[in-house]
Amino acid sequence: MKRPLVLALLTLGLLAPALRAITITEGGTDFPQFNNAANIGSFTYTLDTGNNTISGTATSFSDQQDNFRVVVPAGKRISQVTKTNTAAQPVSVGCDFNLETLTGQGTATFPGIPANGGTPYPLGAGTYSARAYADAFSNAWSFTITVVDAPELAAYWDFDAPPVNGVLADKRAGLPAKVLGGAFVGASGTGKSGVANDRSVHFGFAQQRLNVSGTSEAAYLTSLAAQDKMSVVYWVKQNQRNATPFRFEAPVMLPSDTRNFAAHAPWSDNSVYFDTAGCCDSTRRLNVATTGVTWTDWHHFAFVKDGTDKRIYRDGSLLASGTGAATIARAMTELFIGNSSSLAEAVDGDIDDFAVYTGALGAQDVAQLQSQLPSAVTATPPDSDGDGLPDKWELRYAANLATFSNPAADADSDGLSNAAELAYGTNPTVANTMVVTTTALTGAGSLPQLLTDAAAAPGPNVITFSPTVFTGVTSTTNTITLTAELTVDDADGVAIDASGIAAGVTIDGGAGTNRIFSIGAAGNLTLNKLTLTGGNGSGSSGGAISNLGMLTVEDCAFTGNQ
């Protein structure tokens, strides 16, 4: 945890000489509340990323005041103002900031909603006017304005669209969450708001889950906890059972466990558990019993790690807090949503608007999230250069925002635009596309061979069709006729996408003698703009497709299968 550094020392009318990244300008508005008040000057303080506080102190002044401004840069915010009066007499002294006043002797801290009508803390980037003053002789007072890193929205799944290539890509960094075990995105209106086009992801009581894994993804997950500050929020409605809504995995920690940031909400005892850096002693677990909860209603949860402090919120209210927590700043390997890594603790219900923040959300943030989307609470905008591609996705694969400046461009020349790479959850710097160049069933460029190649290749892959080969004006003239079913066991995900062929492509089971696709338990297949015909399951289930894994179908036709 960073140790606060004093940014500036203010004695009425005198600025300490050792200033780091501070500029001082004249100007500002007087606050003539007191007789004989003497304005000494208006200062502008710019808080750089290396400093966390502004402190001021004054002694032995009579009816004096000083006006100044605090400029908070992007990525920072004011978390609280503390004022102390050590004068013997009960007079009004201190730092009048955000319309707050300390009257009388003592210390006051203002981390929440100001009593005198000011803007609720935390105060984000911007310019704020303040006044340091004393209205009686021989007053001794001091003030501290504390500046912290603002929480940054690092990953956000709204679940408002069906999976593409078997994955749901988050809106901030394009992290591909594989949809596995029978989890699925619900119909329009199944999301928390209930309005059209708002959806949620549905789990069950078996192995349903979302999973984020892979080398690039693990590196990004690791970065989220680098400062030992991290927050997870989501909406959920569920049947009460042993449920793990999320679990970030890391290499085995002591005591022997791999959960680095995880929750049970609820467990069989109706308690909520928040585990970090392993389990389950007092440095790793925070838990709270709950009563009277109707779990089948929508509820909002927030789990916050703030250095050694931890907090659990439900529906905007603090459920539990604790301190002395072990650090989560360690390598992470994968994320499970809706289940644990054991695949035995699925959320029997729906999750919506799942978000991860770097940094610790405060009570005001959590309250704001009761009525606003996670994208409303963040230090920086999602797309600062306005190119239609999320900044964090661009910076996962490039050192700057200029490399991927055009969503329609194809940076790796694999036939997928940058926007398509984002939607598919694929790497825009690595060719992930394979092209069917023949209607034959063997050899390079054939569909069966490319499915074999895709299974051997890392990461999700997309199989498209050559427009110079598939030139028919109807899908039936663009036909591949099988002599055996196509088996898919590619857990990384493969999409067969004919959307680039205006008339589409037909795959024929071969005069009703073969099933077309057989998807194994580990398989993950997406079909787009295909016609499947002539499939025959030979008396068993699945004429066109037998599916034991994950299947996503979009803009396809099924005809003449049995």
N, C-alpha and C positions, 0 to 999 in steps of 0.2 A: 504494500500500500504506500502511495507517495506521501512523504512528509510535507505538510504545508510550508510554503516559503513566503516570507513577508515581502510583498511587492513594493510597498511605499510606506513611509512614516510621515504623517501629517501633523504638524503642530500649527495651530492657527496662524496662518500667514507665512509659515516657514515650511519648505519642502526639503526633506532630507536629500543630501547630494548624491547618494549612491542609488541611482535609479536604473532599472533594467527594462528596456523596451517601453519607456514611458515618454509621452509627449505632454507638454503643458501649454495651454492656450488661454488667453484672456477671453472674457465673455460669459454669458450666462445670466440668469434671472435672479435678482435679489429676493430674499424672503424677509420683508420688513415687519416681522411680527412683534418685535421688541423695540422699546424706546431706546434711543441712542445706539442702535445697532450699527456696527461698523463692518461693512463688507470688505474683506481683505483681498478678494480676487476669485476668479473662477478657473478651475483647473480641469483638464481632460486627462483621464488615466486610460491607457490602453493596456489591457491585460493580455500578456503574451502566454504562449502555451507552457512556459516553464514556471509560471507563478500561480499561486492558488488563493492568495488573500491580499486585501488592502487593509492596512491597519492605521489608525490615527489616534493621537493622544494630545491632551491639552491640560494645562494647569494655570491657576491664578489669572483668570480672565474675567472681565466684567462686561456683560452685555455685548459679547462679541459673537460673530458668526462668519462662516466661510462657505461659499457655494462652490460645488465642483460637479463634474460629470464623470460617470463610469461608463466606458465603452467596452462591451463584452463581445469578443469576436466569435465567429462561427465555430461551432464545436464545443463552446463553453457555456456555462450558465451560472447564475448566482443562486446558491443553495440556501443561504441564510445570512442574516445580519445579527451580530451580537454587540450589545452596548453595555458598558459598565460605568456606574457613577460611584466614586469613592468619596464624594463630598459629604460633609457632616450634615448640611442642611438639606431638607427634602425639596429640591428645586428641579426644574426641568432642564436636563443637560444630556448631551450625547450626540449621536449622529441621527439626524432626521432623514430617513431613507425610505422611499416607497410609502410615504405618508405615515410612518411609524414614529412613535416618541416614547422614550424611557423617562418617566417622571418619578422622582424620588431616588433614594439610595438603593443600590443593588445591581444585579445583572439581569438582562433580559435577552432571550434568543428568539428569533422570529423565523422558524422554518416553514410555517404553514400559511394560512390565510390571515393577512394583517387585520388587526382590530379596527383600524381607522379607514378602511376602504381602499387600500392599495391593491395592486395586482397580486394574485396568489403566487407564492413561490412554487416551483423554481422559476426564476426569470431568465429567459433565453437570451440569445444574441441580440444586442441593441445598445442604445444609449440611454442612460438613466441619470436624472438629476438628484443631487443629494445636498444636504446642508449639515455642517458641523457647527455647533453653537453652544454657548453657555450664557445664561441669563442672570447670573449673580456672581458676586466677587468670590475669588478663591475656590473655584470649583475644580475638581480633578476628575477627568472622565476619559474614556477610551472607547473605540469602536473597532469592529472587525467585519469586513465584508468578505465572505468566503466564496470562492469561485471553484467550480469542479467541472470535470469533463461531462458534457451532456451525453445521455444515452444515445447510441446510434443503432437504428434499425438495420440489422445485418442480414436477416433472412425472414421471409414472410410468404406463407402459403395461404391464399384466400379460398382455394378449392372451388373456384367459380367456373372452371372449365374442365372437361374430361381429360384424362391422361393422353399424352402424345408419346407414342413409342413406349407405352407402359410406364411413363414417368410423369410426375407433376413438378414442374420447374418453379422454384420460388421467384418472387417478384423483384428481389433486390440483387441477388448474386447468381441467379440461374442454377442454384443447387438442384440437381435432379433427385427427387425422392421416388424411388421405385415403389410401385403399388403392387403389393404381394399378398398371397395367402387368401385372396377373395375379398379384400377391401375394395371399396368402389366409391366413386363420386356420385352423390344422389342427384335426383332430378331437380329442375328449376324450382326454387321456393323452399328447398329443404335446409337452407342455411339459417343462421341464427335470426336474421331479420325477418325471414319468411316472405320477402318480396321476390318478384320474378328475377331469375338469373342469379340469385344468391343460393349457393350450394354448400354442402358440407361433405366430408368424407365419412363413410360408414364403416365401422369395424364390426366385430362380433364377439364370439367367445372361444375362438380357436387360434389360428396362426395369422389372422389378418394384421397387416402392419404396413407402414411406409418405412423405407430404409434409404438413408443417404450414406454412401460409402464410395471408396475410390481414393487414389493418391491425391489428386487435386482437391477433392472434397474434404479429405481428412486434414489437409494443410489449412484449409479455410476454417474448418471447425476448431482446429487448434488455436487459430488467431483470435477466436471469439473470447477465449478465457485468458488471454495473455496477461491482462491486468488484474486477474483474480476478481473481476466484476462482470456479472452476466445476469441476464433476466430472460425468462420464458413466460409468455402469456398465451392464452387460448380460451375459446368458448367450448363447452361440452355439455351434452345431455346423454344420460346413460342409465342402464340398469345397474343397481348396486352389486358389485362383485370385486374380487381382487383385481385392480386395474392399474396398469402402468401407462400413463398418457405419453410419457416421453422418457428417453434414456440416452444420454451421451456416453459412449464407451471410450475407455482409455486402457492402456496396458495395465496389467495387474498391479494394484496398489496394496498397501498394508492398512488394515488387515486384508487378506486375500479377497479382492473384489475388483470388478472392472467398471463399475458405474462411477462416472466422474461428475455428472450433473443429472439427477433423475428424481422422479416422484412416483409415489403411489397415491392415487386420489380417486376413490377411497380404497382402503384395504378392508379385509373381512370384519375388522373391529370398528368400522365406520370412521377410522382416523385417517388423517392426511399425513404423509411422510415426505420429507424433503431430504434426499441424501446427496452429499457432495464428497468428492475425493475418497470414495469407498463407502464402507458401511461397517458398523452401525453405532459406534460410540458417540459420545457427546460432541466431539470435534467434527463429526461427519453427518450426524442426523439431527434434524429438527422435526418434531411431530406434534400434532394437536388432535384431540378428539373432537368429533362433530356430532351434533344431535339435531333432530328435526329437519334434516335436509331432504327435500324431494329431488332425488338425483335425476329423475326423468324430466325435470325442467332444465332449461338452459342456465348454466352458471359460468361465470368468468373466474379464471384462476390466474394468479401471477406468482411466480417463484423467483426470488431476487437473491443474488449473492453479491454482497458489497464488502469486499475484502474479508475480514473475519466475521462480519455480520451477515445474518440470513433472515429473510422475511417470507411469509406466506400470506397472500391476500385471496379472499373469495368475495366476488361481487363488490369489489371496491373497498372492502373493510379488511383491516389487518387481523388475521387469524392467529398468527404466532410470530415471534421474533426470537433470535438468539445470537450469541456472540461466541468467539473462540473457535471459529470454523477453520479447518485446514484449507490450504490453497488448492484451487482447481487449475492453476497455471501449469498445465502439463500437456503433453501430446494427446490428441484425441483421434480415434480411429473411425467411428461411425456414429450415426444418430438413428434411433428408432422412434417413430411416432405412432401412438396407438397400441403399443405392445412393448414388452421387454425383449432383451436378447434371447431369453429362454423360449420365446414364442408361446408362452403359457399364461400371459397376463393381459390379454387384449381388452381394450375398452369396449364394452358391449353397448355401443351407441354411436354418437356422431360427434366429430370435432370440427370446429370452424375457426378461421382466422388465427392460425398458429404462427407465432412470431418469436424471433430470438433477437435480443439486443446485446450489444457490447455495452458495458456500463450498468449501473444500478438504477432501476426505476425507483422514483420516490412515490409517496402517497398521492401527490397531486397527479402524477403521470397515470397511476393506476385508476384513479377516479376519472380521468379524462377518457380512458379506454373503455369505460362503461358505455359511452355513447358515440365514440369515434373509432375509426379503424386504426390499426397499428401504425400505418403510414403517417398519421397525424402527429405522432410523438416520435421525433427523430431529430438529430443534430443537423443533418444535411439533407437536401432534397435527393430523391432517387435518381434523377437524370439531370445533373447540373448543366450539361452542355446541350440539352434539348435535342439529342439526335435519335431518340426513340429507343435507346439501349440503356439499361440500368448501369450506373457508374460502377457499382461493385462487380457486376458481371464483366465489364470491360477490364477492370483492374485485376481480376483473377487471371487473365490471360495476356495482359500487356502492362507495360510500365507507365502508360499514360492514357488519356482519353481520346487521343487523336488516331490511334491505330484502328479502332473499330468505330468509325464515325458515320457509317452508312448502313442501315439495317438491310438494305437490298444487296449489298456487296457480298462476295463470297471469298473471304480472306484465304481459305485453304484450297480453293478451286476444287471442291468435292461435290459441287452441285447443290449444296445447301447454302442459302443465304445466311448472313449473321443472325437475322431474326429467326430463321428456322432452326439454327443451331441452338439458340436460346430456348425455343419452345421444346426441342427434342432433348435438351439437357446434354448436348454433345459439345466437344471441344472445338472451337472455331479455328484452332491452329493445326488440327490434325484431321486428315481426310477420313471421314466416317462413312462415306457413301460408296456403295457398290452398284454397278449398272448391269442390268440384264441386257445382253446384246444378241441373244438368240432364242428361238423357241424350242431349241433342242433340249434334251434332258441330261446331257452329259457334257463335260468339257468346260473350259473357261467361259465365263459369261453366262452360263446356264443358271436358271433359278435354283435347282437342287445344289449345284456346286457353290453358289454364292451363299446359300443358307449354311452350308458346311464351313465356308470361309468366315462368315460372320460369327459363328459359334466359337471359332478359334481366335478371333480378334478381340482385343481388350475393349471394354466400354460398350455402350449401345451403338448399334449400326443401323443404317438405312439403306434398303435396296430399292433402287428406282429402275425405270425402264427407258431404253434408248429410243428417242423419238424418230431416229432414222431407220429403226427396225420395226417398231410398232407404229405403222403409218396408216392403219385401217381407219375408216370413217365410223365404224361401230366397234363396240368391244368384242363382238363375236369374230371379227376379222383380225383381232389382236389376241389370239388364243394360244395358250400353252396347254397341251393335252398330256396328262400324266399316265404313267403305267404303274406307279406305286405311290402311296401316300407320302407326304412331306412331313418329316418329324422335326419338331422344334423343342429343344431343351436348353436354349440360350438364356441363362438367368440375367445377363446384362441387358437384354432387350434387343429385339430386331424388329424393324418396321418394313413392311413391303408396301411401297407407296407408289401408286400409279396416277397420282394427281397431276403429274406433268404430261400425261397423255390425254389429249382432249376427249377422245372417245372412250378412255378407260381400257382396262385389260381384263380378259376372261381367263380363269384357270378351270379347266375341265377335268373332272375325275377320271375320264376315260371310259365313256359309254356305260357309266354306272357300275364299274367294277372296282373302284378304289375310293376310299375316303380321301379328301383333299389334304387336310391338315390334322396332325395329331400332336397336341401340345402336352409335354410332360409336366410333372409337378413343379419342376424348376423353371419351366419355359415361360417366356414373356414375349408375346407376339402382338404387333399392331398391324391392322390391314386398312388400307385407304384406297378408295375408288376402284375396287375389284368386283368382278362378277364371279361367283363361285357356282358351278353347275356340274351336274353329272356325278356328284359324290354319292358313295354308297358305303354305309358302315357295316355291311354284310351281317345285318341282324343285330349288331351291337349298337350302343348309343353313338350318336354323332354321324349323320350322313355326310355333311360337308366338313364339320370340325368336331373333333373330340378334344375337350379342354379340361386338363387337370391343373393348369397353372394360371397365367394371367393373359387375358385376351381383351384387346380394345379394337372395336370395329367402327369405322367412320365412312359414310357415303359408299356403302357396298350393297350389292344385290345378291340374293340367294334364290336360286331357281332350279327345279328339277333334281333336287337332292333327296335321298331316302336312306 
